[in-house]
Amino acid sequence: MVNEKITESSLSKIAFFDIDGTLVKGQTQVLLIRYLYHNKIIGTKSLLQVLVWYLKYKFFSADIDQRMAKEFYYSLFRGKGISEVNEIIEDYFETYLKGKIYPESAELLEKYRKDGFIIILFSATISPIAEKLSNYFKADLYFATEIEKKKNQYTGNVKGNIFIGTYRNDSINKYLKNRKDIDKISVLSDRASDYELFKLADEAIAVNPNRDLKKLAEENKWEIIKL
């Protein structure tokens, strides 16, 4: 769910950046599924099942049944060594994902970093992808769907839940409550479903908003930017 590279410090400004659609054009996990299918790591049945699940998540409900996604991750990661997965993610990043990163993304994050913000990425994507992007953007921390590791291998189990909906909101709220030094929170996302997170923010920014988020942003006088 969460991975930290920092300790508590005097820094008190936090900027939360959604990944999919905000920093990256499209869905990182959909891109991964296509990569896996193209490289014959998964078959047509798995491809269609997972794509259907993501379409349901995107268009219908942020708190849909997670069983199918968890079963897919279990079959994909169970027994694989960390180094093996890292090689897959590295190739996926270079051949599929890197070209989908908005050119302005790194510049936007750097602006917040120079202003003294702790940079936090969050996404429903799996932890190996979130970790790769966190390193690429030099983020301080990320929240994502965490795939369990034991003895240099992945078990395939998801720790907790898929990082969406109520679980996402509760996890970030818990993190914020455990910090005693916050005086400013910024939230940047492209999803209207992140409304509860936007409400936490002193600065809410709708990035590449769809019609629903644009309407919310206009009603709440949030800043709107396009990358």
URJOCOR-V607249 format. One record per backbone hydrogen bond with DSSP energy under -1.0 kcal/mol. CO is the residue of the C=O (numbers start at 0). NH is the residue of the N-H. E is the energy in kcal/mol with one decimal. If there is no record, write none. Layout:
co->CO nh->NH e->E
co->CO nh->NH e->E
This chain:
co->0 nh->143 e->-3.2
co->2 nh->141 e->-2.0
co->11 nh->182 e->-2.4
co->11 nh->183 e->-1.4
co->12 nh->117 e->-3.1
co->13 nh->185 e->-2.8
co->14 nh->119 e->-2.7
co->15 nh->187 e->-2.9
co->16 nh->121 e->-2.1
co->18 nh->22 e->-2.0
co->18 nh->23 e->-2.2
co->22 nh->101 e->-2.2
co->23 nh->20 e->-2.5
co->26 nh->30 e->-2.3
co->27 nh->31 e->-1.9
co->28 nh->32 e->-2.5
co->29 nh->33 e->-2.1
co->30 nh->34 e->-2.3
co->31 nh->35 e->-3.0
co->32 nh->36 e->-2.3
co->33 nh->37 e->-2.7
co->34 nh->38 e->-2.0
co->35 nh->40 e->-3.3
co->35 nh->41 e->-1.1
co->36 nh->39 e->-1.7
co->42 nh->46 e->-2.1
co->43 nh->47 e->-2.6
co->44 nh->48 e->-2.4
co->45 nh->49 e->-2.3
co->46 nh->50 e->-2.0
co->47 nh->51 e->-2.2
co->48 nh->52 e->-1.8
co->49 nh->53 e->-2.4
co->50 nh->54 e->-2.0
co->51 nh->55 e->-2.1
co->52 nh->56 e->-2.2
co->53 nh->57 e->-2.6
co->54 nh->58 e->-2.4
co->55 nh->59 e->-2.3
co->55 nh->60 e->-1.6
co->65 nh->69 e->-2.4
co->66 nh->70 e->-2.5
co->67 nh->71 e->-2.1
co->68 nh->72 e->-2.3
co->69 nh->73 e->-2.2
co->70 nh->74 e->-2.3
co->71 nh->75 e->-2.1
co->72 nh->76 e->-2.8
co->73 nh->77 e->-2.1
co->76 nh->79 e->-2.4
co->79 nh->153 e->-2.8
co->80 nh->84 e->-2.3
co->81 nh->85 e->-2.6
co->82 nh->86 e->-1.9
co->83 nh->87 e->-1.8
co->84 nh->88 e->-2.9
co->85 nh->89 e->-2.4
co->86 nh->90 e->-2.2
co->87 nh->91 e->-2.7
co->88 nh->92 e->-2.8
co->89 nh->93 e->-2.3
co->90 nh->94 e->-2.5
co->91 nh->95 e->-2.6
co->91 nh->96 e->-2.0
co->92 nh->97 e->-3.3
co->96 nh->99 e->-2.2
co->97 nh->100 e->-1.2
co->99 nh->24 e->-3.3
co->101 nh->104 e->-2.0
co->103 nh->107 e->-2.2
co->104 nh->108 e->-2.4
co->105 nh->109 e->-2.4
co->106 nh->110 e->-1.8
co->107 nh->111 e->-1.5
co->108 nh->112 e->-2.5
co->109 nh->113 e->-2.6
co->110 nh->114 e->-1.1
co->111 nh->116 e->-2.3
co->112 nh->115 e->-1.8
co->117 nh->14 e->-2.9
co->118 nh->139 e->-2.0
co->118 nh->140 e->-1.4
co->119 nh->16 e->-3.3
co->120 nh->142 e->-2.5
co->121 nh->18 e->-1.5
co->124 nh->144 e->-2.7
co->125 nh->129 e->-2.3
co->126 nh->130 e->-3.0
co->127 nh->131 e->-1.6
co->128 nh->132 e->-2.5
co->129 nh->133 e->-2.6
co->130 nh->134 e->-2.3
co->131 nh->135 e->-2.1
co->132 nh->136 e->-2.7
co->133 nh->138 e->-2.5
co->139 nh->4 e->-2.0
co->140 nh->120 e->-2.3
co->141 nh->2 e->-2.5
co->142 nh->122 e->-1.5
co->144 nh->126 e->-2.4
co->145 nh->158 e->-2.8
co->147 nh->154 e->-2.0
co->149 nh->152 e->-1.1
co->151 nh->81 e->-2.1
co->152 nh->149 e->-3.2
co->153 nh->78 e->-2.1
co->156 nh->147 e->-3.1
co->161 nh->163 e->-2.4
co->163 nh->167 e->-1.3
co->164 nh->168 e->-2.2
co->165 nh->169 e->-3.0
co->166 nh->170 e->-2.2
co->167 nh->171 e->-2.2
co->168 nh->172 e->-2.4
co->169 nh->173 e->-2.4
co->170 nh->174 e->-2.0
co->171 nh->175 e->-2.3
co->172 nh->176 e->-2.3
co->173 nh->177 e->-1.4
co->175 nh->178 e->-1.0
co->183 nh->13 e->-2.4
co->184 nh->201 e->-2.4
co->184 nh->202 e->-2.0
co->185 nh->15 e->-3.2
co->186 nh->204 e->-2.8
co->187 nh->17 e->-2.7
co->188 nh->206 e->-2.5
co->190 nh->193 e->-1.4
co->191 nh->194 e->-1.4
co->193 nh->197 e->-2.4
co->194 nh->198 e->-2.1
co->197 nh->200 e->-1.2
co->202 nh->186 e->-2.4
co->203 nh->222 e->-1.3
co->204 nh->188 e->-1.7
co->205 nh->224 e->-2.5
co->209 nh->213 e->-2.7
co->210 nh->214 e->-2.0
co->211 nh->215 e->-2.0
co->212 nh->216 e->-3.0
co->213 nh->217 e->-2.3
co->214 nh->218 e->-2.4
co->215 nh->219 e->-2.3
co->216 nh->221 e->-2.6
co->222 nh->205 e->-2.9
co->224 nh->207 e->-2.7
